[in-house]
Amino acid sequence: MPPSQACLQRRSENGSVQSVEQHEYISSNKRISDMKILATTDGSKHGKWAIEWLAEMPFAVQPVVRVLHVIDVASVRAPFMIQPAIVGTGRYIQSEVKRMEAAAKSTKKESEGLLSTLGLSGTVTTDQGAVAATIMKHAQRGVGLLSIGSRGLDALDRFMLGSISNHAIHHAPCSVLVVKESPRPVRHLVLAIDGSSASDKAVKFLIRNVNPTPDGLDREPVVVTVIHAVPYFKYPEVKEAGKALVQRYSAKLSKSGFQIREVLRLGKPADEILTVAKQEKADLIVTGAKGLGAIRRVLLGSVSTRVVQHAHCGVLVVR
């Protein structure tokens, strides 16, 4: 039996298997079932993926989801449309608003059906306002995880899931799951660490909220590749410290039941993270929202932004 499976295990209330350490950690902290998950959609395939991925994530406890669709009526008015009466723009705006409202009703109905089909417990809400600001407003309401697609509709309608995902990872008060492709079972994670408190939070999130054996004890556990990338190994002490860092985080995850792979890389952190994720065909990259101080921040600050922008797979930015 692999070391990651050698730990004592028990079954949670919903029947999922948890290690004793994971159970004890969950018992003393906020569980995913107590944490609201907000999934944003604009009716595009990317918006639907943001919902569908929640059914594929190996959560320790089935989550409760609230789907949000935002209508930005103000976006209909182009900068030159200062006077709606000019050249019939008033009629155009009214027609476009009606189209958006009709599309919102359709999106709400489709999202409700999608939740039911996926077996997810939750509700669907429609709100009006500037999309980014409205999402952040809803994310303030006790939300623990925001799921959002990385691209939306065409150039005119792309107010929801295009640059909004980039805005979310910088300004959301909660963890953000950026979905970039169609859903599939999430069984291989790449965890980027740098020894900061942000890295600690990312590890705690996995231990607390992810079931390491979603397919049962007789099947392979979820694989977590722990990577630490530094721009140089000028001194032997730097390399040794890097190894120790990877081993420390790996030990925590292994003890909780995950199968671990350890990677220490030399190079630009974002590029190395992306390369490893692609080589290992990772389903999801996990990173902290912020790294170390301005001088020492070699990994999780602006690097997480680049990872989100260029990753081939989904990215979970933990706060």
VEXLUM-783507 format. One record per atom (N, C-alpha, C): residue in one letter; y, z, x. Coordinates in steps of 0.2 Angstrom, whole numbers, padded with zeros to 4 digits, always signed. Example, Ala and Ser with C-alpha at 12.3 -4.5 7.8 and 13.67 -1.06 7.14 Angstrom:
<pts>
a-0028+0039+0066 a-0022+0039+0062 a-0016+0039+0066 s-0011+0035+0064 s-0005+0036+0068 s+0000+0039+0064 
</pts>
This chain:
<pts>
m-0006+0000+0004 m+0000+0000+0000 m+0006+0000+0004 p+0011-0004+0003 p+0017-0005+0007 p+0021+0002+0007 p+0025+0004+0012 p+0028+0010+0012 p+0033+0011+0006 s+0036+0005+0004 s+0040+0005-0002 s+0037+0007-0008 q+0030+0007-0008 q+0027+0008-0015 q+0023+0015-0014 a+0023+0018-0008 a+0019+0024-0007 a+0022+0030-0010 c+0029+0030-0012 c+0032+0036-0015 c+0029+0037-0022 l+0030+0044-0024 l+0028+0046-0030 l+0032+0042-0036 q+0029+0040-0041 q+0032+0037-0046 q+0031+0040-0053 r+0035+0038-0058 r+0035+0041-0065 r+0037+0035-0069 r+0036+0036-0076 r+0039+0031-0081 r+0045+0034-0084 s+0050+0030-0085 s+0056+0032-0088 s+0055+0032-0096 e+0060+0034-0100 e+0059+0034-0107 e+0058+0028-0110 n+0060+0022-0107 n+0058+0015-0110 n+0052+0012-0107 g+0048+0016-0103 g+0042+0013-0100 g+0043+0010-0093 s+0049+0009-0091 s+0050+0006-0084 s+0048+0011-0079 v+0045+0009-0073 v+0043+0013-0068 v+0048+0015-0063 q+0049+0021-0061 q+0054+0023-0057 q+0051+0028-0052 s+0054+0028-0045 s+0052+0032-0040 s+0054+0039-0042 v+0051+0044-0039 v+0054+0051-0041 v+0061+0052-0039 e+0063+0049-0033 e+0069+0050-0030 e+0074+0046-0035 q+0072+0040-0037 q+0077+0036-0042 q+0078+0040-0048 h+0072+0043-0051 h+0073+0047-0057 h+0078+0053-0056 e+0077+0057-0050 e+0081+0062-0049 e+0088+0060-0048 y+0089+0055-0045 y+0096+0052-0044 y+0099+0051-0051 i+0096+0047-0055 i+0098+0045-0062 i+0099+0051-0066 s+0095+0056-0066 s+0096+0062-0070 s+0102+0065-0068 s+0105+0065-0062 s+0111+0069-0060 s+0117+0064-0060 n+0116+0058-0062 n+0122+0053-0062 n+0122+0049-0069 k+0127+0045-0070 k+0128+0041-0076 k+0123+0036-0076 r+0119+0035-0081 r+0114+0030-0081 r+0116+0024-0084 i+0113+0018-0083 i+0115+0012-0086 i+0116+0012-0093 s+0111+0016-0096 s+0111+0016-0104 s+0118+0019-0106 d+0121+0023-0102 d+0127+0027-0104 d+0133+0023-0102 m+0132+0017-0098 m+0137+0013-0096 m+0138+0007-0100 k+0144+0006-0102 k+0145+0000-0106 k+0145-0006-0101 i+0142-0012-0104 i+0143-0018-0100 i+0147-0023-0104 l+0152-0026-0101 l+0156-0031-0104 l+0155-0038-0101 a+0153-0042-0106 a+0151-0049-0104 a+0156-0054-0107 t+0160-0058-0103 t+0165-0062-0105 t+0162-0069-0106 t+0164-0073-0111 t+0162-0079-0113 t+0168-0084-0115 d+0167-0090-0114 d+0172-0095-0117 d+0168-0100-0121 g+0162-0099-0122 g+0158-0104-0126 g+0155-0109-0121 s+0157-0110-0115 s+0154-0114-0110 s+0147-0112-0108 k+0143-0116-0104 k+0137-0114-0102 k+0138-0108-0097 h+0143-0108-0093 h+0144-0103-0088 h+0146-0096-0092 g+0149-0097-0097 g+0150-0091-0101 g+0143-0088-0104 k+0139-0092-0106 k+0132-0090-0109 k+0128-0087-0103 w+0129-0090-0097 w+0125-0088-0092 w+0127-0080-0090 a+0133-0079-0091 a+0136-0072-0090 a+0132-0067-0095 i+0130-0069-0101 i+0126-0065-0105 i+0119-0065-0103 e+0116-0071-0102 e+0109-0072-0101 e+0107-0069-0095 w+0111-0068-0090 w+0109-0065-0083 w+0107-0057-0085 l+0111-0054-0089 l+0110-0047-0091 l+0103-0046-0093 a+0099-0051-0096 a+0093-0050-0098 a+0088-0051-0093 e+0090-0054-0087 e+0086-0056-0081 e+0086-0050-0076 m+0092-0046-0076 m+0093-0041-0071 m+0088-0036-0072 p+0084-0033-0067 p+0079-0028-0068 p+0082-0021-0069 f+0086-0020-0074 f+0089-0014-0075 f+0084-0008-0076 a+0086-0002-0074 a+0081+0004-0075 a+0080+0005-0082 v+0086+0004-0086 v+0086+0006-0093 v+0089+0000-0096 q+0087-0002-0102 q+0090-0008-0106 q+0097-0006-0107 p+0102-0011-0105 p+0109-0010-0106 p+0111-0011-0113 v+0117-0008-0115 v+0121-0010-0121 v+0126-0015-0119 v+0127-0020-0122 v+0132-0026-0120 v+0137-0027-0125 r+0143-0028-0123 r+0148-0030-0128 r+0151-0037-0125 v+0150-0042-0129 v+0153-0049-0127 v+0160-0049-0129 l+0164-0052-0125 l+0171-0053-0126 l+0173-0060-0126 h+0176-0063-0131 h+0179-0070-0131 h+0186-0069-0132 v+0190-0072-0127 v+0198-0071-0128 v+0201-0078-0130 i+0205-0078-0134 i+0209-0084-0136 i+0216-0083-0134 d+0218-0088-0129 d+0225-0087-0126 d+0229-0093-0130 v+0232-0091-0135 v+0236-0095-0139 v+0242-0098-0135 a+0245-0093-0131 a+0251-0095-0128 a+0250-0101-0123 s+0243-0101-0121 s+0242-0107-0116 s+0242-0114-0118 v+0243-0114-0125 v+0243-0121-0128 v+0250-0124-0127 r+0255-0120-0126 r+0262-0122-0125 r+0263-0124-0118 a+0264-0130-0116 a+0265-0132-0110 a+0272-0130-0108 p+0274-0130-0101 p+0280-0128-0099 p+0286-0132-0102 f+0285-0138-0103 f+0291-0142-0106 f+0292-0141-0113 m+0287-0138-0116 m+0288-0137-0124 m+0292-0131-0126 i+0298-0131-0123 i+0302-0125-0125 i+0304-0125-0132 q+0305-0131-0135 q+0307-0132-0142 q+0301-0135-0146 p+0297-0132-0150 p+0291-0134-0153 p+0293-0140-0158 a+0299-0141-0160 a+0301-0146-0165 a+0302-0153-0162 i+0302-0153-0155 i+0304-0159-0151 i+0297-0163-0151 v+0298-0169-0153 v+0292-0174-0152 v+0286-0172-0155 g+0287-0168-0161 g+0281-0166-0164 g+0276-0161-0161 t+0279-0158-0156 t+0275-0153-0153 t+0272-0147-0157 g+0277-0145-0162 g+0275-0140-0167 g+0268-0141-0170 r+0267-0148-0172 r+0261-0149-0176 r+0255-0149-0171 y+0257-0151-0165 y+0251-0151-0160 y+0249-0144-0158 i+0254-0140-0158 i+0252-0133-0156 i+0248-0130-0162 q+0250-0131-0168 q+0247-0128-0174 q+0240-0131-0174 s+0239-0137-0173 s+0232-0140-0173 s+0228-0137-0167 e+0231-0136-0162 e+0227-0134-0156 e+0225-0127-0157 v+0229-0123-0160 v+0228-0116-0162 v+0222-0115-0167 k+0222-0120-0172 k+0217-0120-0177 k+0210-0122-0173 r+0211-0126-0169 r+0205-0128-0165 r+0202-0123-0161 m+0206-0119-0158 m+0204-0113-0154 m+0201-0108-0158 e+0204-0106-0164 e+0201-0101-0169 e+0195-0103-0171 a+0194-0110-0173 a+0187-0112-0175 a+0182-0112-0170 a+0184-0113-0164 a+0179-0113-0158 a+0177-0106-0157 a+0182-0101-0158 a+0181-0094-0157 a+0176-0091-0162 k+0176-0093-0168 k+0171-0091-0173 k+0164-0094-0171 s+0164-0100-0169 s+0158-0103-0167 s+0155-0099-0161 t+0159-0098-0156 t+0157-0094-0150 t+0154-0087-0152 k+0158-0084-0156 k+0156-0077-0159 k+0149-0078-0162 k+0148-0083-0166 k+0141-0083-0170 k+0136-0085-0165 e+0137-0089-0160 e+0132-0091-0155 e+0130-0085-0150 s+0135-0081-0148 s+0134-0076-0144 s+0130-0070-0148 e+0131-0069-0154 e+0127-0064-0158 e+0120-0067-0158 g+0119-0073-0159 g+0112-0076-0159 g+0109-0075-0152 l+0113-0076-0147 l+0110-0076-0140 l+0108-0069-0139 l+0112-0064-0140 l+0110-0057-0139 l+0104-0055-0143 s+0103-0058-0149 s+0097-0056-0153 s+0091-0060-0150 t+0092-0066-0147 t+0086-0070-0144 t+0084-0066-0138 l+0089-0064-0134 l+0087-0061-0128 l+0085-0054-0128 g+0085-0051-0134 g+0083-0044-0135 g+0088-0039-0132 l+0094-0041-0132 l+0099-0036-0129 l+0103-0033-0135 s+0104-0027-0134 s+0108-0023-0139 s+0115-0023-0138 g+0119-0025-0143 g+0126-0026-0142 g+0130-0029-0147 t+0137-0030-0146 t+0141-0033-0151 t+0145-0038-0148 v+0149-0042-0152 v+0153-0048-0150 v+0160-0046-0152 t+0165-0047-0148 t+0172-0046-0150 t+0176-0052-0148 t+0181-0053-0153 t+0186-0059-0151 t+0193-0055-0151 d+0197-0057-0146 d+0203-0054-0145 d+0208-0060-0143 q+0215-0059-0144 q+0220-0064-0142 q+0224-0061-0136 g+0226-0065-0132 g+0231-0063-0127 g+0230-0067-0120 a+0233-0066-0115 a+0232-0069-0109 a+0225-0067-0106 v+0221-0071-0104 v+0214-0070-0103 v+0213-0065-0098 a+0216-0065-0092 a+0214-0060-0087 a+0217-0053-0089 a+0223-0053-0092 a+0225-0046-0094 a+0221-0043-0099 t+0219-0048-0104 t+0215-0045-0110 t+0208-0043-0107 i+0205-0046-0103 i+0199-0044-0100 i+0199-0037-0097 m+0205-0037-0093 m+0206-0030-0089 m+0207-0025-0094 k+0211-0026-0099 k+0212-0021-0104 k+0205-0018-0107 h+0201-0023-0109 h+0194-0021-0112 h+0190-0018-0106 a+0191-0020-0100 a+0187-0017-0095 a+0189-0010-0093 q+0195-0008-0095 q+0197-0001-0094 q+0194+0004-0099 r+0191+0002-0104 r+0188+0006-0109 r+0181+0009-0108 g+0180+0012-0102 g+0174+0015-0100 g+0169+0010-0098 v+0170+0004-0097 v+0166-0001-0095 v+0163+0000-0088 g+0157+0000-0086 g+0154+0001-0080 g+0152-0005-0076 l+0151-0011-0080 l+0150-0017-0077 l+0153-0023-0081 l+0156-0027-0077 l+0159-0033-0080 l+0155-0039-0078 s+0152-0043-0083 s+0148-0049-0081 s+0153-0055-0083 i+0154-0060-0078 i+0158-0066-0079 i+0156-0072-0076 g+0157-0078-0079 g+0155-0084-0076 g+0160-0086-0071 s+0158-0090-0066 s+0162-0092-0061 s+0166-0098-0062 r+0165-0102-0067 r+0168-0108-0069 r+0168-0108-0077 g+0174-0111-0080 g+0174-0112-0087 g+0174-0119-0089 l+0178-0121-0094 l+0178-0128-0096 l+0183-0132-0092 d+0185-0138-0095 d+0189-0143-0092 d+0196-0140-0090 a+0200-0144-0087 a+0206-0142-0084 a+0211-0138-0089 l+0211-0141-0095 l+0216-0138-0100 l+0213-0131-0102 d+0207-0131-0103 d+0204-0125-0106 d+0202-0119-0101 r+0202-0121-0094 r+0200-0117-0089 r+0204-0111-0088 f+0205-0107-0093 f+0209-0101-0092 f+0205-0095-0093 m+0198-0096-0094 m+0194-0090-0095 m+0190-0089-0089 l+0185-0093-0087 l+0180-0091-0082 l+0181-0095-0075 g+0187-0098-0074 g+0188-0101-0067 g+0191-0096-0062 s+0197-0096-0062 s+0201-0092-0057 s+0200-0084-0060 i+0198-0084-0066 i+0198-0077-0069 i+0193-0073-0065 s+0187-0076-0063 s+0182-0072-0060 s+0185-0069-0053 n+0189-0073-0050 n+0192-0071-0044 n+0197-0065-0045 h+0201-0066-0051 h+0205-0061-0052 h+0201-0054-0054 a+0195-0055-0057 a+0191-0049-0059 a+0189-0045-0053 i+0187-0048-0048 i+0184-0045-0042 i+0189-0041-0038 h+0195-0043-0039 h+0201-0039-0036 h+0204-0034-0040 h+0204-0035-0047 h+0208-0030-0051 h+0204-0026-0056 a+0197-0028-0057 a+0193-0024-0062 a+0192-0017-0060 p+0193-0012-0065 p+0191-0005-0063 p+0184-0004-0062 c+0180-0009-0063 c+0173-0007-0063 c+0169-0012-0059 s+0163-0012-0058 s+0159-0017-0054 s+0159-0023-0058 v+0158-0029-0054 v+0159-0035-0057 v+0153-0040-0055 l+0149-0043-0060 l+0144-0047-0059 l+0147-0054-0060 v+0147-0058-0054 v+0149-0065-0055 v+0143-0070-0055 v+0143-0073-0061 v+0137-0077-0062 v+0138-0084-0060 k+0134-0088-0056 k+0136-0094-0054 k+0131-0100-0055 e+0125-0098-0059 e+0120-0102-0060 e+0116-0100-0066 s+0112-0105-0068 s+0107-0103-0074 s+0103-0097-0073 p+0101-0093-0078 p+0098-0087-0077 p+0090-0088-0074 r+0088-0083-0070 r+0081-0083-0068 r+0080-0076-0066 p+0073-0074-0066 p+0072-0067-0065 p+0075-0065-0058 v+0078-0059-0058 v+0081-0057-0051 v+0076-0052-0048 r+0073-0055-0042 r+0068-0051-0039 r+0070-0050-0031 h+0075-0054-0029 h+0077-0054-0022 h+0084-0053-0021 l+0086-0047-0018 l+0093-0046-0017 l+0095-0046-0010 v+0101-0048-0008 v+0104-0047-0002 v+0110-0042-0002 l+0109-0037+0001 l+0114-0031+0001 l+0118-0031+0008 a+0124-0033+0007 a+0129-0033+0013 a+0132-0026+0014 i+0131-0023+0020 i+0134-0016+0021 i+0138-0016+0028 d+0142-0011+0028 d+0146-0010+0034 d+0147-0003+0036 g+0144+0002+0032 g+0145+0009+0034 g+0150+0012+0030 s+0154+0008+0026 s+0160+0011+0022 s+0158+0015+0016 s+0162+0018+0013 s+0161+0021+0006 s+0159+0016+0001 a+0162+0010+0002 a+0160+0004-0003 a+0153+0003-0002 s+0150+0003+0004 s+0143+0001+0005 s+0139+0007+0002 d+0141+0013+0003 d+0137+0019+0000 d+0137+0018-0008 k+0142+0016-0011 k+0142+0015-0018 k+0138+0009-0020 a+0137+0004-0016 a+0133-0002-0018 a+0126+0001-0018 v+0124+0005-0013 v+0117+0007-0012 v+0115+0012-0018 k+0120+0016-0020 k+0119+0021-0026 k+0118+0017-0032 f+0122+0011-0033 f+0122+0007-0039 f+0115+0005-0040 l+0112+0002-0034 l+0105-0001-0035 l+0100+0005-0036 i+0100+0010-0033 i+0096+0016-0034 i+0096+0019-0041 r+0102+0019-0043 r+0103+0022-0050 r+0101+0017-0056 n+0103+0011-0055 n+0103+0006-0061 n+0097+0001-0060 v+0094+0000-0055 v+0089-0006-0054 v+0082-0003-0053 n+0078-0006-0057 n+0071-0004-0057 n+0067-0008-0051 p+0065-0004-0046 p+0062-0008-0041 p+0055-0011-0042 t+0052-0009-0048 t+0046-0012-0050 t+0046-0014-0057 p+0050-0019-0058 p+0050-0022-0065 p+0044-0025-0068 d+0040-0028-0063 d+0034-0031-0065 d+0028-0027-0065 g+0028-0020-0064 g+0023-0016-0064 g+0021-0014-0057 l+0017-0008-0056 l+0015-0006-0050 l+0010-0010-0046 d+0007-0014-0050 d+0002-0019-0046 d+0005-0025-0044 r+0012-0026-0045 r+0015-0032-0043 r+0020-0030-0037 e+0022-0035-0034 e+0027-0034-0028 e+0034-0031-0031 p+0036-0026-0027 p+0043-0024-0030 p+0049-0028-0028 v+0054-0026-0031 v+0060-0030-0029 v+0062-0030-0022 v+0064-0036-0019 v+0065-0036-0012 v+0073-0035-0011 v+0074-0031-0006 v+0081-0030-0004 v+0082-0032+0003 t+0086-0037+0005 t+0087-0038+0012 t+0094-0035+0014 v+0093-0030+0018 v+0099-0026+0020 v+0102-0030+0026 i+0108-0032+0026 i+0111-0036+0031 i+0118-0033+0033 h+0119-0032+0040 h+0125-0030+0043 h+0127-0035+0048 a+0133-0038+0047 a+0135-0043+0052 a+0141-0041+0055 v+0142-0042+0062 v+0148-0040+0066 v+0150-0046+0070 p+0156-0047+0071 p+0159-0053+0075 p+0157-0053+0082 y+0155-0047+0085 y+0153-0047+0092 y+0149-0042+0094 f+0144-0043+0099 f+0140-0037+0102 f+0142-0036+0109 k+0149-0035+0110 k+0151-0035+0117 k+0148-0029+0121 y+0147-0024+0117 y+0144-0018+0120 y+0137-0016+0117 p+0132-0014+0121 p+0126-0012+0119 p+0126-0007+0113 e+0131-0002+0114 e+0132+0003+0109 e+0133+0000+0102 v+0137-0006+0102 v+0139-0009+0095 v+0132-0011+0092 k+0128-0014+0096 k+0122-0017+0093 k+0117-0011+0090 e+0117-0006+0094 e+0112+0000+0093 e+0115+0003+0086 a+0122+0004+0086 a+0125+0007+0080 a+0123+0003+0074 g+0124-0004+0075 g+0122-0008+0069 g+0115-0008+0067 k+0110-0007+0071 k+0103-0006+0070 k+0102+0000+0066 a+0105+0005+0068 a+0105+0012+0065 a+0108+0012+0058 l+0113+0008+0057 l+0116+0008+0051 l+0112+0004+0046 v+0109-0001+0048 v+0104-0005+0043 v+0098-0001+0042 q+0095+0003+0047 q+0090+0007+0046 q+0091+0013+0041 r+0097+0016+0041 r+0099+0021+0037 r+0099+0019+0030 y+0102+0014+0028 y+0103+0011+0021 y+0096+0009+0019 s+0092+0006+0023 s+0085+0003+0022 s+0081+0009+0020 a+0081+0015+0023 a+0077+0020+0022 a+0078+0023+0015 k+0085+0023+0013 k+0086+0026+0006 k+0083+0021+0001 l+0084+0015+0002 l+0081+0010-0003 l+0074+0010-0003 s+0071+0010+0003 s+0063+0010+0003 s+0060+0017+0000 k+0064+0022+0001 k+0061+0028-0003 k+0062+0028-0010 s+0066+0024-0013 s+0067+0023-0020 s+0062+0018-0023 g+0058+0014-0018 g+0053+0010-0021 g+0054+0003-0020 f+0060+0001-0016 f+0061-0006-0015 f+0058-0009-0009 q+0056-0015-0009 q+0053-0018-0002 q+0059-0020+0002 i+0059-0018+0008 i+0065-0019+0012 i+0064-0024+0018 r+0069-0028+0019 r+0070-0033+0025 r+0076-0031+0029 e+0076-0030+0035 e+0082-0028+0039 e+0084-0034+0043 v+0091-0035+0043 v+0094-0040+0046 v+0101-0038+0050 l+0101-0039+0056 l+0107-0038+0060 l+0109-0044+0063 r+0115-0047+0061 r+0118-0053+0063 r+0124-0053+0067 l+0125-0058+0072 l+0131-0058+0076 l+0135-0065+0073 g+0141-0064+0071 g+0145-0069+0069 g+0150-0067+0063 k+0153-0072+0060 k+0158-0070+0055 k+0154-0067+0049 p+0156-0061+0047 p+0152-0058+0042 p+0151-0062+0035 a+0156-0065+0033 a+0155-0069+0026 a+0150-0075+0027 d+0151-0078+0033 d+0146-0084+0034 d+0139-0082+0035 e+0138-0076+0039 e+0131-0074+0040 e+0128-0071+0034 i+0132-0068+0029 i+0129-0066+0023 i+0127-0072+0019 l+0131-0077+0019 l+0130-0083+0015 l+0124-0087+0018 t+0123-0087+0024 t+0118-0090+0027 t+0111-0087+0026 v+0111-0080+0027 v+0105-0076+0025 v+0103-0077+0018 a+0108-0077+0014 a+0106-0077+0007 a+0103-0084+0005 k+0105-0089+0008 k+0103-0096+0007 k+0096-0096+0010 q+0095-0094+0016 q+0089-0095+0019 q+0083-0091+0016 e+0085-0085+0013 e+0080-0081+0010 e+0079-0083+0002 k+0083-0088+0000 k+0083-0090-0007 k+0084-0084-0012 a+0089-0080-0010 a+0091-0074-0014 a+0093-0075-0021 d+0092-0071-0025 d+0094-0072-0032 d+0101-0069-0033 l+0102-0064-0029 l+0109-0060-0030 l+0111-0057-0024 i+0118-0058-0022 i+0121-0054-0017 i+0124-0048-0019 v+0123-0043-0016 v+0127-0036-0018 v+0131-0034-0012 t+0137-0032-0014 t+0142-0030-0009 t+0147-0025-0012 g+0150-0021-0008 g+0155-0016-0010 g+0162-0020-0011 a+0166-0017-0015 a+0172-0020-0017 a+0177-0020-0011 k+0177-0014-0007 k+0181-0014-0002 k+0178-0011+0004 g+0180-0013+0010 g+0177-0010+0016 g+0181-0005+0020 l+0181-0005+0026 l+0184+0000+0030 l+0192-0001+0030 g+0195+0002+0035 g+0202+0002+0035 g+0204-0005+0037 a+0211-0006+0038 a+0214-0013+0039 a+0211-0015+0046 i+0211-0011+0051 i+0209-0013+0057 i+0201-0014+0058 r+0198-0009+0055 r+0190-0009+0056 r+0187-0013+0050 r+0190-0016+0045 r+0187-0019+0040 r+0184-0026+0042 v+0178-0026+0044 v+0175-0032+0046 v+0170-0035+0041 l+0169-0032+0036 l+0164-0034+0031 l+0167-0035+0024 l+0168-0029+0020 l+0168-0029+0013 l+0175-0030+0010 g+0180-0031+0014 g+0187-0032+0011 g+0188-0039+0008 s+0191-0043+0012 s+0192-0050+0010 s+0186-0054+0011 v+0181-0052+0015 v+0174-0055+0015 v+0171-0056+0009 s+0171-0050+0005 s+0168-0051-0002 s+0171-0056-0006 t+0177-0058-0005 t+0180-0063-0009 t+0178-0070-0007 r+0177-0071+0000 r+0174-0077+0002 r+0167-0078+0000 v+0163-0073+0000 v+0156-0073-0002 v+0156-0075-0009 v+0160-0072-0014 v+0160-0074-0021 v+0162-0081-0022 q+0166-0084-0018 q+0169-0091-0019 q+0164-0096-0016 h+0160-0094-0011 h+0155-0099-0008 h+0148-0098-0009 a+0146-0092-0012 a+0139-0091-0013 a+0135-0096-0018 h+0129-0098-0016 h+0125-0102-0021 h+0122-0098-0027 c+0122-0092-0026 c+0119-0088-0031 c+0124-0083-0034 g+0122-0078-0039 g+0126-0073-0041 g+0128-0068-0036 v+0134-0065-0038 v+0136-0060-0033 v+0138-0054-0037 l+0136-0048-0035 l+0138-0041-0038 l+0142-0038-0034 v+0149-0037-0036 v+0153-0033-0032 v+0154-0026-0035 v+0152-0021-0031 v+0151-0014-0034 v+0157-0010-0032 r+0160-0006-0038 r+0165-0001-0037 r+0163+0005-0038 
</pts>
